[in-house]
Amino acid sequence: MNLYILPLVFLGAFSSLSIAAVNIPLDSAVFARDREVGSTTNWKASTGSQGVWAKCSYEVRSIGTVNGPLVPGFSDVYQTNNPGIGVRFRATSWDAVSVQRTLPFDVSGVGASCKPNQDVLKHMKATAQLVIVGPVSSGTITAFPSANVTYIDKVKRGVMDIKISTAPTIKASTCDVDGNIDVKMPNIGLNRLLEVGSVAGRTPFNIGMNCDPSISVHMVMTDAQNPGNTSNVLSLSPGSDATGVGYQILRDNSPINLGPASSIAGALNQFKVLSSTGSAGGRYLIPFYIQYQRTASSKPGSGTANANAVFTMSYQ
């Protein structure tokens, strides 16, 4: 009896080993400088798709990879050359063409219902979005991580590269705030501060600013002498002779609680001063009052009463 050894031939599942890249033209964007971390632009789709052929009876493994460092604290957002802006990618896996998965991913599946060994064509796409990861600075994003999806079946593999095809310009929206503000307080007699908590000498002042369009403006007031002070009474500065008194700063006739200087959205005792600067932006005057307050149960001492506060703006 004769023994015949026949060559075993595997038929490739993909039409070629190389799948052309898809390009994503990310748009330029304007962000408030201190917009909340995690905020995003809309997803931007690739300008086209790439066809991938496989046998519908084959299980295909799809591996989505981003070649770049992650932003600390995120599992799917990657660094760009703008420290306040990251990028997130999505792409099509073989098992679920109707939806896109966020990279990175590693999934397997047949993903088609057809006759055994019938060739199936699927169109693979990708999208990307910009993500706020910290304070935004103006400039052009020229360095994006590369990304790709590898499709693997029994025999061959094909790689679809994902490229950002533009260099979007980022504008960080802020306000140009007036410089130091000196408020001259009236002289008052101690007989106007008869008990702890009594107030006198309410005096108005404004903080002026010129703002970019469409931002929400917030502020924190900080006690320059005691930055950790979170009460609503400002300490007197060195060189003051008066005792048993302090100052309150008021917004909308209510005392402001002080807080550590921070521009981060949601910082301790941060308050809103402008809901929106509107579509045109412009010049704004933010009204405040300041007043004396008696702080000691013992009789206050007369003399000069000076204080310093620092205000920190947050643009959201």
C-alpha positions as CSV (number, residue, x, y, z in Angstrom):
1,M,0.0,0.0,0.0
2,N,1.3,3.4,-0.9
3,L,1.3,6.3,1.5
4,Y,0.7,9.8,0.0
5,I,1.7,12.9,2.0
6,L,-0.3,15.9,0.7
7,P,0.6,19.5,1.4
8,L,-1.7,21.1,3.9
9,V,-2.8,24.6,2.7
10,F,-4.3,27.2,5.0
11,L,-6.4,29.8,3.2
12,G,-5.8,33.4,4.6
13,A,-8.8,35.0,6.1
14,F,-7.8,38.6,5.2
15,S,-7.5,40.0,1.7
16,S,-4.0,41.3,2.7
17,L,-1.7,41.5,5.6
18,S,-1.8,45.3,5.5
19,I,-4.9,47.3,6.1
20,A,-4.7,51.0,5.2
21,A,-4.8,53.6,7.9
22,V,-7.9,55.6,8.9
23,N,-7.5,59.3,9.5
24,I,-9.3,61.3,12.1
25,P,-9.4,65.1,11.6
26,L,-9.8,66.5,15.1
27,D,-11.1,70.0,15.2
28,S,-9.6,73.0,17.0
29,A,-11.4,73.8,20.2
30,V,-11.9,76.5,22.8
31,F,-12.0,75.4,26.5
32,A,-12.4,77.4,29.7
33,R,-9.0,77.2,31.3
34,D,-10.2,75.4,34.5
35,R,-13.0,73.3,32.9
36,E,-13.8,70.2,35.0
37,V,-11.4,67.4,34.5
38,G,-13.0,64.6,32.5
39,S,-14.9,67.0,30.2
40,T,-14.7,66.1,26.6
41,T,-15.3,67.2,23.0
42,N,-17.7,65.3,20.9
43,W,-16.5,62.1,19.2
44,K,-14.9,62.9,15.8
45,A,-15.2,60.1,13.2
46,S,-12.6,58.9,10.8
47,T,-13.0,60.3,7.3
48,G,-13.4,56.8,5.9
49,S,-13.5,53.1,6.8
50,Q,-11.3,50.1,5.8
51,G,-12.7,46.8,4.6
52,V,-11.6,43.6,6.2
53,W,-12.5,40.2,4.7
54,A,-12.7,37.0,6.8
55,K,-14.5,33.7,6.8
56,C,-17.7,34.0,8.8
57,S,-17.0,30.7,10.5
58,Y,-13.6,31.9,11.8
59,E,-13.2,33.4,15.2
60,V,-11.4,36.7,14.8
61,R,-9.5,38.3,17.6
62,S,-9.5,42.1,17.7
63,I,-6.8,43.9,19.7
64,G,-7.0,47.7,20.1
65,T,-3.7,49.3,21.2
66,V,-2.6,52.9,21.9
67,N,1.1,53.5,21.8
68,G,1.7,56.2,24.3
69,P,1.6,57.0,28.0
70,L,-1.6,57.1,29.9
71,V,-2.7,60.2,31.7
72,P,-2.3,59.5,35.4
73,G,-5.6,58.6,36.9
74,F,-7.2,57.5,33.6
75,S,-7.4,54.0,32.1
76,D,-8.2,55.1,28.5
77,V,-7.0,58.6,28.0
78,Y,-3.5,59.2,26.6
79,Q,-1.1,62.2,26.9
80,T,-0.5,64.8,24.2
81,N,1.9,67.7,24.1
82,N,-0.7,69.9,25.9
83,P,-0.5,68.9,29.6
84,G,-4.2,69.8,30.1
85,I,-5.5,67.8,27.1
86,G,-5.6,64.1,26.5
87,V,-7.0,61.9,23.8
88,R,-9.3,58.9,23.8
89,F,-9.8,56.5,20.9
90,R,-12.6,54.1,19.9
91,A,-12.6,51.6,17.0
92,T,-14.5,48.7,15.5
93,S,-13.9,45.2,16.7
94,W,-14.8,42.2,14.4
95,D,-17.4,40.8,16.8
96,A,-19.5,44.0,17.0
97,V,-19.2,46.2,13.9
98,S,-22.3,48.3,14.8
99,V,-20.6,49.7,17.9
100,Q,-17.2,50.9,18.7
101,R,-15.1,49.9,21.7
102,T,-12.8,52.2,23.6
103,L,-9.2,51.4,23.3
104,P,-7.4,49.5,24.6
105,F,-9.4,46.2,24.1
106,D,-8.8,42.6,23.3
107,V,-11.9,40.7,22.3
108,S,-12.7,37.6,20.2
109,G,-15.8,36.5,18.3
110,V,-17.3,35.3,15.0
111,G,-19.6,38.2,14.7
112,A,-21.5,37.0,11.6
113,S,-24.3,34.7,10.7
114,C,-23.7,33.1,7.3
115,K,-22.8,29.8,5.5
116,P,-19.7,28.1,6.7
117,N,-16.5,29.4,5.0
118,Q,-18.4,32.2,3.2
119,D,-16.3,35.3,2.9
120,V,-17.6,38.3,4.8
121,L,-16.6,41.9,4.4
122,K,-16.8,44.3,7.3
123,H,-16.0,48.0,7.3
124,M,-13.8,49.1,10.2
125,K,-13.9,52.7,11.5
126,A,-12.4,54.7,14.3
127,T,-13.2,57.9,16.3
128,A,-11.3,60.1,18.8
129,Q,-12.1,62.8,21.3
130,L,-10.2,65.3,23.3
131,V,-10.4,65.0,27.1
132,I,-9.7,67.7,29.8
133,V,-7.1,66.3,32.2
134,G,-5.9,69.5,33.9
135,P,-5.6,73.2,33.5
136,V,-5.8,74.0,29.8
137,S,-3.1,76.1,28.1
138,S,-3.4,77.6,24.6
139,G,-1.4,76.2,21.8
140,T,-1.3,73.6,19.0
141,I,-1.4,69.9,19.7
142,T,1.3,68.4,17.5
143,A,2.0,65.2,19.3
144,F,-0.6,62.5,19.5
145,P,0.0,58.9,20.4
146,S,-0.4,56.3,17.6
147,A,-3.1,53.7,17.8
148,N,-4.1,50.6,15.9
149,V,-6.4,47.6,15.8
150,T,-5.0,44.2,14.9
151,Y,-7.4,41.6,13.5
152,I,-6.3,38.0,13.8
153,D,-7.9,34.7,12.7
154,K,-6.5,31.2,12.3
155,V,-4.1,32.1,9.5
156,K,-3.3,35.7,9.1
157,R,-3.5,39.1,10.7
158,G,-4.2,42.6,9.5
159,V,-3.4,45.9,11.2
160,M,-5.5,49.0,10.8
161,D,-3.5,52.1,11.9
162,I,-5.4,55.0,13.4
163,K,-4.0,58.4,12.8
164,I,-4.9,62.0,13.9
165,S,-4.6,63.8,10.6
166,T,-4.7,67.4,12.0
167,A,-2.9,69.6,14.5
168,P,-5.8,71.2,16.4
169,T,-5.3,74.6,18.0
170,I,-6.5,74.9,21.6
171,K,-7.6,78.2,23.0
172,A,-7.8,78.5,26.8
173,S,-10.5,81.0,27.8
174,T,-9.9,83.3,30.7
175,C,-10.5,86.8,32.0
176,D,-8.0,89.7,32.3
177,V,-8.6,90.8,35.9
178,D,-7.8,94.3,37.2
179,G,-4.8,94.6,39.5
180,N,-4.6,95.3,43.2
181,I,-7.7,96.8,44.8
182,D,-7.5,99.2,47.8
183,V,-10.6,99.7,49.8
184,K,-10.6,102.6,52.2
185,M,-12.8,101.9,55.2
186,P,-14.5,104.5,57.3
187,N,-13.5,105.3,60.8
188,I,-16.0,104.0,63.3
189,G,-16.5,104.2,67.0
190,L,-16.3,101.0,69.1
191,N,-19.8,101.9,70.4
192,R,-21.1,100.6,67.1
193,L,-19.7,97.1,67.8
194,L,-21.5,96.4,71.1
195,E,-21.5,92.6,71.0
196,V,-19.8,89.6,69.3
197,G,-20.9,89.3,65.7
198,S,-22.1,92.9,65.4
199,V,-21.0,94.6,62.2
200,A,-20.6,98.2,61.0
201,G,-19.0,100.3,58.2
202,R,-20.2,98.4,55.2
203,T,-18.3,99.7,52.1
204,P,-18.8,98.7,48.5
205,F,-16.0,97.8,46.0
206,N,-15.8,96.1,42.6
207,I,-13.5,93.7,40.9
208,G,-13.2,94.5,37.2
209,M,-12.4,92.0,34.5
210,N,-12.4,91.6,30.7
211,C,-13.5,88.1,29.8
212,D,-13.4,85.8,26.8
213,P,-16.8,84.5,25.5
214,S,-18.8,81.7,26.9
215,I,-17.1,80.9,30.2
216,S,-18.4,80.6,33.7
217,V,-16.3,82.5,36.2
218,H,-15.8,81.3,39.8
219,M,-13.6,82.7,42.7
220,V,-12.0,81.8,46.0
221,M,-11.2,84.5,48.6
222,T,-8.2,83.7,50.7
223,D,-7.0,85.2,54.0
224,A,-3.5,86.4,53.2
225,Q,-2.5,86.2,56.9
226,N,-4.0,82.8,57.5
227,P,-4.4,80.9,54.1
228,G,-6.1,78.0,55.9
229,N,-8.8,80.1,57.3
230,T,-12.2,78.8,56.2
231,S,-14.4,81.1,58.3
232,N,-16.1,84.2,57.0
233,V,-13.9,86.6,59.0
234,L,-10.7,88.0,57.5
235,S,-7.8,88.3,60.0
236,L,-6.1,91.7,60.6
237,S,-2.6,92.0,59.1
238,P,0.6,92.7,61.1
239,G,0.9,96.3,62.2
240,S,-2.7,96.7,63.0
241,D,-3.4,98.2,66.4
242,A,-7.1,97.4,66.8
243,T,-8.0,94.2,68.6
244,G,-11.1,92.0,68.8
245,V,-12.3,92.9,65.3
246,G,-12.0,91.5,61.8
247,Y,-13.4,92.0,58.4
248,Q,-16.2,90.3,56.4
249,I,-16.4,90.3,52.6
250,L,-19.9,90.1,51.3
251,R,-21.3,88.9,47.9
252,D,-25.0,89.4,47.3
253,N,-25.3,90.7,50.9
254,S,-24.1,87.4,52.4
255,P,-20.6,86.9,54.0
256,I,-18.2,84.9,51.9
257,N,-16.5,81.8,53.5
258,L,-12.8,82.0,52.9
259,G,-10.7,79.1,51.4
260,P,-7.3,78.1,50.3
261,A,-6.2,79.6,47.0
262,S,-7.1,77.2,44.2
263,S,-8.4,77.5,40.6
264,I,-9.5,73.9,40.4
265,A,-13.2,73.5,39.7
266,G,-15.1,72.8,42.9
267,A,-12.4,74.0,45.2
268,L,-13.3,74.5,48.9
269,N,-15.5,77.6,49.4
270,Q,-15.3,78.5,45.7
271,F,-18.3,80.6,44.6
272,K,-19.7,81.7,41.2
273,V,-19.5,85.3,40.2
274,L,-20.6,85.0,36.5
275,S,-22.9,82.2,35.2
276,S,-21.8,82.9,31.6
277,T,-19.9,85.7,29.9
278,G,-22.2,85.3,26.9
279,S,-21.3,84.7,23.3
280,A,-19.4,87.9,23.0
281,G,-17.6,88.2,26.4
282,G,-16.6,91.7,27.4
283,R,-16.1,93.9,30.5
284,Y,-17.6,93.0,33.8
285,L,-17.7,94.6,37.3
286,I,-18.3,92.2,40.1
287,P,-19.8,94.0,43.1
288,F,-18.8,93.2,46.7
289,Y,-19.0,94.8,50.2
290,I,-16.6,94.7,53.1
291,Q,-17.5,95.5,56.7
292,Y,-16.1,95.4,60.2
293,Q,-17.2,92.6,62.6
294,R,-16.6,92.2,66.3
295,T,-14.9,88.9,67.0
296,A,-14.0,89.0,70.7
297,S,-16.2,88.8,73.8
298,S,-13.8,91.1,75.6
299,K,-13.9,94.8,74.8
300,P,-12.3,95.6,71.4
301,G,-9.2,97.8,71.4
302,S,-9.1,100.9,69.2
303,G,-6.5,101.6,66.5
304,T,-5.8,100.9,62.9
305,A,-7.3,97.8,61.3
306,N,-5.7,96.6,58.1
307,A,-6.3,93.3,56.3
308,N,-5.3,91.6,53.0
309,A,-7.3,89.1,51.0
310,V,-6.2,87.3,47.8
311,F,-8.8,86.3,45.2
312,T,-8.1,83.3,42.8
313,M,-10.2,83.0,39.6
314,S,-11.4,79.8,38.1
315,Y,-12.7,79.7,34.5
316,Q,-15.1,76.9,33.8
